[in-house]
Amino acid sequence: MLPNKTKSRTYRRVKVKISKGVTTHYKKRKPAKAKCAGCGKQLAGVPRERPIKMQNMPKTAKRPERPYGGFLCTVCSRKKIVAEVRK
């Protein structure tokens, strides 16, 4: 009887070359790409990593260093900043 992780597609299958030939390793899948809260476009500069790996990353590597970085895309953040200034 195979373990559950080998039968289901919860884990992705990675072919790994070893000295005896090729074997299959099972790794957890990466989460979806971060999306803009305004338009839904994929965010640039935000890594697509598992939470445990994100915890060990420095804060500057997790999201861009600008207002609304990691939350809004550049177009939406520019529109929001201009709208705030015009008030």
C-alpha positions as CSV (number, residue, x, y, z in Angstrom):
1,M,0.0,0.0,0.0
2,L,1.5,3.4,-1.1
3,P,1.5,6.3,1.4
4,N,-1.1,9.0,0.8
5,K,1.4,11.6,-0.4
6,T,2.5,9.5,-3.3
7,K,-0.9,8.8,-4.7
8,S,-2.5,12.3,-4.3
9,R,-1.4,15.3,-6.3
10,T,-1.0,17.4,-3.1
11,Y,2.8,16.9,-3.5
12,R,4.5,17.6,-6.8
13,R,6.8,14.9,-8.2
14,V,10.4,15.9,-8.8
15,K,12.7,13.6,-10.7
16,V,16.1,13.6,-9.0
17,K,19.3,12.1,-10.4
18,I,21.2,10.0,-7.9
19,S,24.2,7.7,-8.2
20,K,22.0,4.7,-8.8
21,G,19.8,6.3,-11.5
22,V,16.7,8.5,-11.2
23,T,14.4,8.6,-8.3
24,T,11.2,10.6,-7.5
25,H,11.1,13.1,-4.6
26,Y,7.8,14.5,-3.4
27,K,7.8,18.3,-2.5
28,K,5.0,20.5,-1.4
29,R,3.6,22.8,-4.1
30,K,4.3,26.6,-4.0
31,P,1.4,29.0,-3.3
32,A,-0.2,31.1,-6.0
33,K,1.4,34.4,-7.1
34,A,0.4,37.5,-5.0
35,K,-2.2,39.6,-6.7
36,C,-3.0,43.3,-6.7
37,A,-5.9,44.2,-4.4
38,G,-7.1,46.8,-6.9
39,C,-7.0,45.2,-10.3
40,G,-6.0,41.6,-9.6
41,K,-2.8,41.7,-11.7
42,Q,0.2,39.7,-10.5
43,L,2.5,41.6,-8.2
44,A,6.1,42.0,-9.3
45,G,8.8,41.8,-6.6
46,V,6.8,39.5,-4.3
47,P,8.3,36.0,-4.0
48,R,6.2,32.9,-4.5
49,E,7.4,30.8,-1.5
50,R,5.9,28.7,1.3
51,P,5.2,30.5,4.6
52,I,8.1,28.9,6.5
53,K,10.6,30.1,3.8
54,M,9.0,33.6,3.9
55,Q,9.5,33.8,7.6
56,N,13.3,33.3,7.2
57,M,13.5,36.0,4.4
58,P,14.4,39.6,5.3
59,K,11.6,42.0,5.2
60,T,13.0,43.8,2.2
61,A,12.9,40.6,0.1
62,K,9.3,39.9,0.8
63,R,7.8,43.0,-0.9
64,P,8.9,46.2,-2.7
65,E,10.1,49.2,-0.7
66,R,7.4,51.7,-1.7
67,P,4.0,52.8,-0.4
68,Y,1.5,50.0,-0.8
69,G,4.3,47.6,-1.9
70,G,3.2,44.0,-1.8
71,F,-0.5,45.1,-1.7
72,L,-1.1,47.2,-4.9
73,C,0.6,47.0,-8.3
74,T,2.5,50.1,-9.5
75,V,-0.4,51.4,-11.6
76,C,-2.9,51.2,-8.8
77,S,-0.6,52.5,-6.1
78,R,0.2,55.5,-8.4
79,K,-3.5,56.2,-8.9
80,K,-4.1,56.0,-5.1
81,I,-1.3,58.3,-4.2
82,V,-2.4,60.9,-6.9
83,A,-6.0,60.7,-5.6
84,E,-4.8,61.3,-2.0
85,V,-2.7,64.3,-3.0
86,R,-5.6,65.8,-4.9
87,K,-8.0,65.7,-1.9
